[in-house]
Amino acid sequence: MSVEHHDLVHEFPEFRERIHKLKTTDTHFRKLFDEYHELTRSIENMENEVTPAATRTEERAKVQRLHLKDALYCMLNAVE
């Protein structure tokens, strides 16, 4: 089974430059960005069965990733 990539640039390609700018200038964005990507790697390992996990654990991680993604999107979409 192929695992879909959920890194932020794949999710929001239209914000590529803004993602880079915020990563380098906004410490809160950078913290959420790093947390999002660490969680995404963890989920991909669960989906690829590299890291064994219960379905409930995987689903909770996906919900947590969705909340992070929403917060990051709000920050990306905010008017400067």
C-alpha positions, 0 to 999 in steps of 0.5 A: 500500500502506498502512503500519501505524503502530508508534508506541509508543502505538499498540502499547501503548495501555494504557500511554499514561499510563505512557509519558508519565510515563517519558518525562518522568522516566526518561532511559534510557526517553526515549533508547530511546523516541526511538531507537524512534521515529526507527527507526520513521520510517526504516522507514516511509520505506523501506516507502513507498519515500521512502528506497530501501533493500534488503530486507535493510536494511529487515528488519534495521531491523525486527529492531532495532525489535523489540528496542527495543520489547521493552526498552521493554515490559519497562520499561513492565511493571516494577512501581514 
